[in-house]
Amino acid sequence: MYKNILVCLDGSPQDQEVTECGIWLAQKLGASLHGLHVKDIIALEGPLLYDISGSLSFIPQMNFISETRKILEERGKNILSLFEQRCEEQKVSYKTYLEEGVVHRVITDKAELHDLTLLGRRGLHYQLDRELIGSTADRVVRQTKAPVLVLTHDFSDIHSPLLAYDGTQPSREAMVAAVHFLSDLKLPLTVLNVNSDKNEGEMILKEAKEYLDAYPLVVKYELISGDPHHEVPDYAKQHRHDLIILGAHGHLGIVKWLLGSTTEYCLWQGNCHILVDR
């Protein structure tokens, strides 16, 4: 059950989409939203600040850091105030947290005490790090054990989720997450296996069906051939799925995850929102 949802806000334009998704889920699931903004400690204590202070011949621990911290504090309060206002307009239960630390570490820590974490793929520095591995969204997805829903584009009500299932333990856990997520939302589910071995693929889908038959879900099963890395997001786009549910990594484990897994590829494509569970 998804009753406590963490909504991560960084002041980027996608905050609105993350908030709207949270409100939609809260209304559908009877959940409480917990808005989180993290004052980035790297902005206060990072090497760049020390380089600047050194070139200007002043000690960074003095007024400059103090004033910067005040600015970040005020900015964080304003970000959370917009979230609070929207929740009150929609009569959704909420709490807010204004924390300080390394952003992805604070989010990961908070996520462990929530049923679901929401954050945007296109964060505050998206235009700067979109070609790099290691943004906040990437790091949270890699490190958080609880389910994470990453919004990759503008949000509208979810209608057609797709579960990428390969029979591995992470995909089984993603299937369990899908059941809990979709049963309350009363949404249909398509289960997709990408496999060059037809017999193996059919066995994997049979396994999924045996599990899912116990739940009141409308489920469609699909088997296609090819490379999951490309086929999963391409299938989702072609069949107009608006959410892909999958495990953090598949058959090749952590090596594949680090070098460019189906999960990461789906995140970068941005065609669908991504629900990741490990």
Sequence and secondary structure as in RCSB ss.txt:
>XXXX:A:sequence
MYKNILVCLDGSPQDQEVTECGIWLAQKLGASLHGLHVKDIIALEGPLLYDISGSLSFIPQMNFISETRKILEER
GKNILSLFEQRCEEQKVSYKTYLEEGVVHRVITDKAELHDLTLLGRRGLHYQLDRELIGSTADRVVRQTKAPVLV
LTHDFSDIHSPLLAYDGTQPSREAMVAAVHFLSDLKLPLTVLNVNSDKNEGEMILKEAKEYLDAYPLVVKYELIS
GDPHHEVPDYAKQHRHDLIILGAHGHLGIVKWLLGSTTEYCLWQGNCHILVDR
>XXXX:A:secstr
   EEEEE  SSTTHHHHHHHHHHHHHHHT EEEEEEEEEHHHHHSHHHHHHHHHTTS TTTHHHHHHHHHHHHH
HHHHHHHHHHHHHHTT  EEEEEEEE HHHHHHHHHTTSSEEEEESS TTHHHHTTSS  HHHHHHHH  S EEE
E S       EEEE  SSHHHHHHHHHHHHHHHHHT  EEEEEE S HHHHHHHHHHHHHHHTTSS  EEEEEE 
S HHHHHHHHHHHTT SEEEEES  TTHHHHHHHH HHHHHHHH SSEEEEE 
